[in-house]
Amino acid sequence: MNSIIQLEDEIIVWTNSQTNGRGQRGASWYSEPGKSLTFSMLKRYSGLPAESAVAINLAVSLGVASALDSLEIPGVKVKWPNDIMSANKKIAGILIENQLKGEHIASSVIGIGINVNNEKFVNLPKAGSLFLATDRTYEPEVVLRTVAGSILMELGKFPAQTLETLKDTYESMLFRKGIASKFQREDGSQFMGEILGVNHTGDLQVIMEDASLRCFQLKEIELLY
């Protein structure tokens, strides 16, 4: 079943069953009919500079994380760049596509996938759900309205909230920040490091084993956990 919900700001389209969901790095998103929540939100802007794409990503991630925290999901964190975790399990994913008009962002299509009442995952050991995290069932539309409202609230803070403030809040919720972790490069080689935060272009800052600071873009490394 597909539905359209008109909120105060924009239109949101959601479905009870998605057969070809997309995630970061070209990955697919597993959606269990009736138990997973998948929706897309169209958000329009006026005069938003193209470089604000980083702020959009940070704000949307914080919006989803804050909403799930308000639903009393334990241990909510953001796994860079925008997966949402509960403890060590991924419970939500975000994919944002921005539409440019000249040097400005005209709009964003924000795709969200949330595992709501899923009870088990086949061959997906790192996946979790709101149900598995709390042993409670949830009404998907309530989760949808809570999450969408939180995203719109975060995006509504532009331009009053500076990128530095947004970045500080995002970094405070980073998964495995300051913890020795294993990473894998595109070529398959691995190394140890500690997440420090993100820079002003959204790249991940990692303190290497030799104490040097390196910045990595989305497809350059993967956090292993």
C-alpha positions as CSV (number, residue, x, y, z in Angstrom):
1,M,0.0,0.0,0.0
2,N,1.3,3.4,-0.9
3,S,0.2,6.6,0.9
4,I,0.7,10.3,0.6
5,I,0.8,12.4,3.7
6,Q,0.6,16.2,3.6
7,L,2.5,17.8,6.5
8,E,2.8,21.5,7.0
9,D,6.0,21.8,5.1
10,E,6.0,19.2,2.3
11,I,4.6,16.0,0.8
12,I,5.8,12.6,2.0
13,V,5.2,9.4,0.1
14,W,5.4,6.1,2.0
15,T,4.9,2.4,1.3
16,N,4.3,-0.7,3.3
17,S,6.2,-2.8,0.7
18,Q,9.3,-1.7,-1.2
19,T,10.9,-4.1,-3.7
20,N,14.0,-2.2,-4.9
21,G,15.2,0.1,-2.1
22,R,18.6,1.8,-2.5
23,G,21.1,2.7,0.1
24,Q,24.6,4.3,0.3
25,R,27.4,2.8,-1.8
26,G,24.9,1.3,-4.2
27,A,23.7,-1.2,-1.6
28,S,20.1,-2.4,-1.4
29,W,17.8,-1.8,1.5
30,Y,16.0,-4.8,2.9
31,S,12.3,-4.0,3.5
32,E,9.9,-6.6,5.1
33,P,6.3,-5.9,3.9
34,G,4.2,-4.6,6.7
35,K,7.1,-4.4,9.2
36,S,9.5,-2.0,7.6
37,L,8.8,1.7,7.0
38,T,10.1,3.3,3.8
39,F,9.3,6.8,2.7
40,S,10.5,9.7,0.7
41,M,10.2,13.4,1.5
42,L,10.5,16.3,-0.9
43,K,11.9,19.3,0.8
44,R,12.2,22.6,-1.1
45,Y,14.6,25.5,-0.3
46,S,14.9,29.1,-1.2
47,G,18.3,30.5,-1.9
48,L,20.2,27.7,-0.2
49,P,23.9,27.6,-1.3
50,A,25.1,24.4,-2.9
51,E,27.7,24.0,-0.2
52,S,24.9,23.5,2.3
53,A,24.6,19.9,1.1
54,V,26.7,18.9,4.0
55,A,24.4,20.6,6.5
56,I,21.4,18.9,4.9
57,N,23.0,15.5,5.5
58,L,23.9,16.3,9.1
59,A,20.5,17.8,9.9
60,V,18.6,14.8,8.4
61,S,20.7,12.3,10.3
62,L,20.1,14.2,13.5
63,G,16.4,14.5,12.8
64,V,16.0,10.7,12.4
65,A,18.3,10.0,15.4
66,S,16.5,12.5,17.7
67,A,13.1,11.1,16.7
68,L,14.1,7.5,17.5
69,D,15.6,8.7,20.8
70,S,12.2,10.4,21.6
71,L,10.6,7.0,21.0
72,E,12.9,5.6,23.7
73,I,15.0,3.5,21.4
74,P,18.2,2.6,23.4
75,G,21.7,3.6,22.4
76,V,20.8,5.6,19.3
77,K,23.9,6.7,17.3
78,V,24.7,7.9,13.8
79,K,27.2,5.7,11.9
80,W,28.9,8.0,9.4
81,P,27.7,9.2,7.1
82,N,24.0,8.6,7.8
83,D,23.1,5.1,9.1
84,I,21.2,5.1,12.4
85,M,22.2,2.5,15.0
86,S,20.8,1.1,18.2
87,A,23.7,-0.3,20.1
88,N,25.6,-2.3,17.3
89,K,22.6,-2.9,15.1
90,K,21.6,-0.8,12.0
91,I,17.9,0.2,12.4
92,A,17.6,2.9,9.8
93,G,19.2,4.2,6.6
94,I,19.1,7.5,4.8
95,L,19.7,8.4,1.1
96,I,19.6,12.1,0.1
97,E,19.5,13.4,-3.5
98,N,19.8,17.1,-4.0
99,Q,18.5,19.0,-7.1
100,L,20.6,22.0,-8.0
101,K,19.4,25.2,-9.7
102,G,22.5,27.2,-10.7
103,E,24.6,27.6,-7.5
104,H,21.8,26.8,-5.2
105,I,20.0,23.7,-3.9
106,A,16.4,23.9,-5.1
107,S,15.2,20.8,-3.3
108,S,16.1,17.5,-1.7
109,V,14.5,14.1,-2.1
110,I,15.1,12.4,1.3
111,G,14.7,8.7,1.3
112,I,14.4,6.9,4.7
113,G,14.2,3.3,5.5
114,I,13.4,2.1,9.1
115,N,13.1,-1.4,10.5
116,V,10.1,-1.0,12.7
117,N,8.5,-4.3,13.8
118,N,10.9,-6.8,12.1
119,E,11.5,-9.8,14.3
120,K,14.3,-11.5,12.4
121,F,16.8,-10.9,9.5
122,V,18.1,-13.7,7.2
123,N,21.8,-13.4,6.6
124,L,21.9,-9.8,7.9
125,P,23.7,-10.1,11.3
126,K,24.2,-6.3,11.7
127,A,20.5,-5.4,11.1
128,G,18.1,-4.6,14.0
129,S,14.7,-3.1,14.4
130,L,12.8,-0.9,16.9
131,F,11.0,-4.1,18.0
132,L,14.2,-6.0,18.7
133,A,15.7,-3.0,20.5
134,T,12.7,-2.6,22.9
135,D,10.5,-5.7,22.7
136,R,7.6,-3.4,21.8
137,T,5.6,-3.1,18.6
138,Y,5.1,0.3,16.9
139,E,2.5,1.8,14.7
140,P,4.4,2.6,11.5
141,E,2.5,5.8,10.8
142,V,3.2,7.1,14.3
143,V,6.9,6.5,13.7
144,L,6.6,8.1,10.3
145,R,5.1,11.3,11.6
146,T,7.6,11.5,14.5
147,V,10.6,11.0,12.3
148,A,9.3,13.3,9.5
149,G,8.4,16.1,11.9
150,S,11.9,15.8,13.6
151,I,13.6,16.1,10.2
152,L,11.6,19.1,9.2
153,M,12.4,20.8,12.5
154,E,16.1,20.3,12.0
155,L,16.0,21.5,8.4
156,G,13.9,24.5,9.5
157,K,16.8,25.8,11.6
158,F,18.6,26.9,8.4
159,P,20.2,29.4,8.2
160,A,20.1,30.5,11.9
161,Q,22.0,27.4,13.0
162,T,25.7,27.5,12.0
163,L,27.4,24.5,10.4
164,E,29.8,24.5,13.3
165,T,26.9,24.0,15.8
166,L,25.3,21.4,13.6
167,K,28.6,19.6,13.2
168,D,29.2,19.6,17.0
169,T,25.8,18.0,17.7
170,Y,26.3,15.4,14.9
171,E,29.7,14.5,16.2
172,S,28.3,14.0,19.7
173,M,26.2,11.2,18.3
174,L,28.8,9.5,16.1
175,F,28.9,5.7,16.4
176,R,32.3,4.5,17.8
177,K,33.7,8.0,18.1
178,G,36.9,7.9,20.1
179,I,37.0,4.1,20.1
180,A,39.8,2.1,18.5
181,S,38.1,0.6,15.4
182,K,39.0,-1.4,12.3
183,F,38.5,0.2,8.8
184,Q,38.7,-1.2,5.3
185,R,39.9,0.7,2.3
186,E,38.5,0.3,-1.3
187,D,41.4,-2.1,-2.1
188,G,40.5,-4.4,0.8
189,S,43.4,-3.4,3.0
190,Q,42.6,-2.7,6.6
191,F,43.9,-0.4,9.4
192,M,43.1,0.7,12.9
193,G,42.1,4.2,13.9
194,E,39.8,6.3,16.0
195,I,37.0,8.5,14.7
196,L,37.5,12.1,15.7
197,G,34.6,13.7,13.8
198,V,33.8,15.2,10.4
199,N,35.2,18.2,8.6
200,H,33.3,21.0,7.0
201,T,32.9,19.1,3.7
202,G,31.4,16.0,5.5
203,D,34.5,13.8,5.3
204,L,35.3,11.5,8.2
205,Q,38.2,12.5,10.3
206,V,40.2,9.5,11.6
207,I,43.2,9.5,14.0
208,M,45.6,6.9,12.6
209,E,47.8,4.6,14.5
210,D,50.8,6.9,14.1
211,A,48.7,9.7,15.6
212,S,48.3,11.5,12.3
213,L,44.9,12.9,11.2
214,R,43.4,11.7,7.9
215,C,40.2,12.6,6.2
216,F,38.2,10.1,4.2
217,Q,35.4,10.5,1.7
218,L,32.3,8.2,1.5
219,K,33.6,5.5,-0.8
220,E,37.2,5.5,0.4
221,I,36.7,3.5,3.6
222,E,34.2,1.4,5.5
223,L,34.0,1.0,9.2
224,L,34.1,-2.7,10.3
225,Y,32.2,-3.5,13.5
